[in-house]
Amino acid sequence: TRSIAPSIFGYDKIKQSLLLQLFGGVARKNPDGTRQRGDMHILLMGDPGTAKSQLLNYMSELSPRGQYTSGKSASAAGLTAAAMVDASRDGRWTLEAGALPLADTGLAAIDEFDKMSTSDRSSIHEAMEQQKISISKAGINAQLRTRCSVLAASNPKAGRFLDPGQGSKPYSSQVDLPAPLFSRFDVIWIIKDEVTQETDTRIAAHILQNRQSGVSEYEIEQGVKQDPVDDLSTKKDTDHSGREILDRETIRKYVAYVKNTVHPILTDDAKERIVN
């Protein structure tokens, strides 16, 4: 868990859930032909400036088949599939896969989820629950598989979350998302920017220390210095607190290995805890 976005301060429980989402569960087929998805969908609802986009970017790069898109610039065709005229095939229509089919068996990160238009958002209902997309365009009838986890982030309508105890609406009503879409998410995190001097001082110290450890992007582009991501001599195996962490490539390989070889089964104790 410490190895997930170590440059971002705190959020241990959230990072733990993102790690579990990366590994996923076990998809199962039932005797009656129905299918149960094994992937977990997570929604981060939070105030601006709480590192939601940074987490989404990091997780999409950590997943062996990750896709990142922003809701403001994502359309229904861009997320699902677009019908295109193929000039190399006598002008016939072909399907171009969008972000969700491309992230099959991986992770799709959708930022600014609440900024998407209603029609574009409704197109991913089937992709999230049934994990497939039914396409009927330009004479093409097909189904594309979207066995991916969805990690989405959204902001409150008022700019910041208002405390429900002070006469405002519940947190879920302060985000511009319909109830059917809320029900598709298995874990919903509410990230509030709590203003306390002690926490803000620690975050400020962490950010400044983090800024000092980076390398100038201009100097990397000019070839004066090497990109720290590729430079083995600067690779850190500890975080800012001196605790051990794994590098990004090791985690990515381990996730790919686990998804192929480990298929866990719920114990009776786990079932009982979930029911309770």
C-alpha positions as CSV (number, residue, x, y, z in Angstrom):
1,T,0.0,0.0,0.0
2,R,2.9,2.4,0.8
3,S,4.2,1.8,-2.8
4,I,0.9,3.3,-4.3
5,A,1.7,6.9,-5.3
6,P,4.3,7.4,-2.5
7,S,4.6,11.1,-3.4
8,I,0.9,11.7,-2.3
9,F,0.5,12.3,1.4
10,G,-1.8,10.0,3.5
11,Y,-4.9,8.3,2.1
12,D,-3.7,4.8,3.4
13,K,-7.2,3.3,3.4
14,I,-8.0,4.7,-0.1
15,K,-4.7,3.4,-1.4
16,Q,-5.4,0.0,0.0
17,S,-8.7,-0.2,-1.8
18,L,-7.0,1.0,-5.0
19,L,-4.5,-1.8,-4.6
20,L,-7.2,-4.4,-4.2
21,Q,-9.0,-3.0,-7.3
22,L,-5.8,-3.4,-9.2
23,F,-5.7,-7.2,-8.5
24,G,-9.4,-7.6,-8.9
25,G,-11.6,-10.5,-7.9
26,V,-12.7,-13.7,-9.7
27,A,-15.4,-13.5,-12.5
28,R,-17.6,-16.5,-12.4
29,K,-20.1,-18.2,-14.8
30,N,-23.2,-19.7,-13.2
31,P,-24.9,-23.0,-14.3
32,D,-27.9,-20.9,-15.7
33,G,-25.6,-19.0,-18.1
34,T,-25.4,-15.8,-16.1
35,R,-22.1,-14.2,-15.3
36,Q,-20.9,-12.4,-12.2
37,R,-18.1,-9.8,-12.6
38,G,-15.0,-10.0,-10.5
39,D,-13.8,-6.4,-11.0
40,M,-14.4,-3.7,-8.5
41,H,-15.5,-0.2,-9.4
42,I,-14.4,2.7,-7.2
43,L,-15.6,6.4,-7.1
44,L,-13.6,9.1,-5.5
45,M,-15.8,12.1,-4.6
46,G,-13.8,15.0,-3.2
47,D,-13.0,18.6,-2.8
48,P,-10.7,20.2,-5.5
49,G,-7.0,19.9,-4.8
50,T,-7.2,16.6,-2.9
51,A,-4.9,14.7,-5.4
52,K,-7.8,12.7,-7.0
53,S,-6.4,13.2,-10.6
54,Q,-2.9,12.3,-9.5
55,L,-4.2,9.0,-8.0
56,L,-6.1,8.2,-11.2
57,N,-3.1,8.9,-13.4
58,Y,-0.8,6.8,-11.2
59,M,-3.2,3.8,-11.1
60,S,-3.8,3.9,-14.9
61,E,0.0,3.6,-15.4
62,L,0.3,0.9,-12.7
63,S,-2.2,-1.3,-14.4
64,P,-0.8,-3.7,-17.1
65,R,-3.7,-2.6,-19.3
66,G,-4.6,0.9,-18.0
67,Q,-6.5,3.6,-19.8
68,Y,-6.9,7.2,-18.6
69,T,-9.5,9.6,-19.9
70,S,-11.0,12.9,-18.7
71,G,-14.8,13.2,-18.6
72,K,-14.8,16.7,-20.1
73,S,-13.2,15.4,-23.4
74,A,-14.7,11.9,-23.4
75,S,-17.7,11.1,-25.6
76,A,-19.8,7.9,-25.7
77,A,-18.0,6.8,-28.8
78,G,-14.6,7.5,-27.3
79,L,-15.5,5.4,-24.2
80,T,-17.3,2.5,-26.0
81,A,-16.7,2.2,-29.8
82,A,-16.9,4.3,-32.9
83,A,-18.0,3.2,-36.4
84,M,-15.4,4.4,-39.0
85,V,-15.1,4.2,-42.7
86,D,-12.0,2.1,-43.6
87,A,-10.4,3.5,-46.7
88,S,-8.2,0.4,-47.1
89,R,-11.2,-1.9,-47.2
90,D,-13.2,-0.3,-50.1
91,G,-15.0,2.2,-47.8
92,R,-16.5,-0.5,-45.6
93,W,-17.5,0.4,-42.0
94,T,-15.3,-0.9,-39.2
95,L,-15.4,-0.5,-35.4
96,E,-12.7,1.4,-33.5
97,A,-12.5,0.3,-29.9
98,G,-12.8,3.1,-27.2
99,A,-11.2,3.4,-23.8
100,L,-13.3,0.7,-22.0
101,P,-12.7,-2.2,-24.5
102,L,-9.0,-1.2,-24.7
103,A,-8.8,-1.5,-20.9
104,D,-10.2,-5.1,-21.0
105,T,-8.7,-7.1,-18.1
106,G,-7.1,-3.9,-16.8
107,L,-8.2,-0.6,-15.4
108,A,-10.1,2.4,-16.9
109,A,-9.6,5.7,-15.0
110,I,-12.2,8.4,-15.8
111,D,-11.5,11.8,-14.3
112,E,-14.1,14.6,-14.0
113,F,-16.8,11.9,-14.2
114,D,-19.6,14.4,-13.2
115,K,-18.7,16.7,-16.1
116,M,-19.7,14.2,-18.8
117,S,-22.9,14.7,-20.6
118,T,-25.9,12.6,-19.5
119,S,-26.1,10.7,-22.8
120,D,-22.4,9.9,-22.8
121,R,-22.5,8.7,-19.1
122,S,-25.5,6.4,-19.8
123,S,-23.5,4.5,-22.4
124,I,-21.2,3.0,-19.7
125,H,-24.0,1.5,-17.6
126,E,-23.8,-1.8,-19.5
127,A,-20.0,-1.7,-19.6
128,M,-19.8,-1.4,-15.8
129,E,-22.3,-4.1,-14.8
130,Q,-22.5,-6.6,-17.6
131,Q,-18.9,-5.9,-18.7
132,K,-19.7,-5.9,-22.3
133,I,-20.9,-3.3,-24.9
134,S,-23.6,-4.0,-27.4
135,I,-22.9,-2.1,-30.7
136,S,-25.5,-1.5,-33.4
137,K,-24.1,1.1,-35.7
138,A,-23.8,1.5,-39.5
139,G,-25.1,-2.0,-40.1
140,I,-22.6,-3.5,-37.6
141,N,-24.1,-5.6,-34.8
142,A,-21.4,-6.7,-32.3
143,Q,-20.5,-7.1,-28.7
144,L,-17.2,-5.9,-27.2
145,R,-15.9,-7.1,-23.9
146,T,-15.1,-4.6,-21.2
147,R,-13.8,-6.8,-18.3
148,C,-12.1,-3.8,-16.6
149,S,-12.3,-2.0,-13.3
150,V,-13.5,1.6,-13.4
151,L,-11.9,4.2,-11.2
152,A,-13.8,7.5,-11.4
153,A,-13.4,10.9,-9.8
154,S,-15.9,13.7,-9.4
155,N,-16.2,17.1,-7.6
156,P,-19.2,18.4,-5.6
157,K,-21.6,20.8,-7.4
158,A,-20.9,23.6,-5.0
159,G,-17.2,23.4,-5.4
160,R,-16.7,22.0,-1.9
161,F,-18.6,19.5,0.2
162,L,-21.0,21.2,2.7
163,D,-21.5,19.5,6.1
164,P,-24.9,17.6,5.9
165,G,-25.4,18.4,9.6
166,Q,-25.7,22.2,8.8
167,G,-28.9,21.9,6.8
168,S,-27.4,21.0,3.4
169,K,-28.1,17.8,1.4
170,P,-26.3,14.4,2.0
171,Y,-22.9,14.0,0.4
172,S,-24.3,11.8,-2.4
173,S,-26.8,14.5,-3.4
174,Q,-24.0,17.1,-3.6
175,V,-22.5,15.4,-6.6
176,D,-24.1,15.6,-10.1
177,L,-24.5,11.8,-10.6
178,P,-27.8,9.9,-11.0
179,A,-28.7,7.1,-8.6
180,P,-28.4,4.2,-11.1
181,L,-24.8,5.2,-11.8
182,F,-24.0,5.4,-8.1
183,S,-25.3,1.8,-7.6
184,R,-22.7,0.6,-10.1
185,F,-19.8,1.5,-7.8
186,D,-18.8,-0.9,-5.1
187,V,-16.7,1.5,-3.1
188,I,-17.4,5.2,-2.8
189,W,-14.8,7.5,-1.0
190,I,-15.7,11.0,0.2
191,I,-12.5,13.1,0.4
192,K,-12.9,16.3,2.4
193,D,-10.3,19.0,2.6
194,E,-10.3,19.4,6.4
195,V,-8.7,22.7,7.3
196,T,-6.5,22.1,10.4
197,Q,-3.2,23.7,11.1
198,E,-1.4,20.5,12.1
199,T,-2.4,18.5,9.0
200,D,-1.8,21.4,6.6
201,T,1.7,21.9,8.0
202,R,2.6,18.3,7.5
203,I,1.2,18.3,4.0
204,A,3.1,21.5,3.1
205,A,6.3,20.0,4.5
206,H,5.7,16.8,2.5
207,I,5.0,18.8,-0.8
208,L,8.2,20.9,-0.4
209,Q,10.3,17.9,0.3
210,N,8.8,16.1,-2.7
211,R,9.5,19.2,-5.0
212,Q,13.1,19.1,-4.0
213,S,13.5,15.4,-4.9
214,G,12.4,15.9,-8.5
215,V,14.5,16.7,-11.6
216,S,13.9,19.7,-13.9
217,E,11.7,18.7,-16.8
218,Y,13.4,21.3,-19.1
219,E,16.8,19.8,-18.4
220,I,15.5,16.3,-19.1
221,E,14.1,17.5,-22.5
222,Q,17.5,19.2,-23.3
223,G,19.4,16.0,-22.5
224,V,21.3,17.6,-19.7
225,K,19.9,15.2,-17.0
226,Q,18.4,11.8,-17.1
227,D,14.7,11.1,-16.5
228,P,14.5,9.8,-12.9
229,V,11.9,7.2,-13.9
230,D,14.6,5.6,-16.2
231,D,17.6,6.3,-14.1
232,L,18.4,3.2,-12.0
233,S,21.0,5.1,-9.9
234,T,18.2,7.4,-8.5
235,K,15.6,4.7,-8.0
236,K,14.4,4.9,-4.4
237,D,13.4,1.8,-2.5
238,T,12.2,3.9,0.5
239,D,9.6,6.6,0.8
240,H,10.1,10.0,2.5
241,S,9.7,8.4,5.9
242,G,12.4,5.9,5.2
243,R,10.0,2.9,4.9
244,E,10.5,0.3,2.2
245,I,8.5,0.7,-1.1
246,L,8.4,-1.2,-4.4
247,D,9.1,0.4,-7.7
248,R,6.4,0.8,-10.3
249,E,7.7,-1.8,-12.7
250,T,7.9,-4.5,-10.0
251,I,4.3,-3.8,-9.0
252,R,3.1,-3.9,-12.6
253,K,4.8,-7.3,-13.2
254,Y,3.5,-8.7,-9.9
255,V,-0.1,-7.6,-10.7
256,A,0.1,-9.3,-14.1
257,Y,1.5,-12.5,-12.5
258,V,-1.2,-12.6,-9.8
259,K,-4.1,-12.0,-12.2
260,N,-3.0,-15.0,-14.2
261,T,-2.1,-17.4,-11.4
262,V,-4.1,-16.6,-8.3
263,H,-7.9,-17.1,-8.1
264,P,-9.0,-16.7,-4.5
265,I,-12.1,-18.3,-3.0
266,L,-14.1,-16.6,-0.2
267,T,-13.8,-18.3,3.2
268,D,-16.8,-19.0,5.4
269,D,-15.6,-16.3,7.8
270,A,-15.3,-13.7,5.0
271,K,-18.8,-14.5,3.8
272,E,-20.2,-14.1,7.3
273,R,-18.5,-10.7,7.7
274,I,-19.9,-9.5,4.4
275,V,-23.4,-10.6,5.3
276,N,-23.2,-8.9,8.7
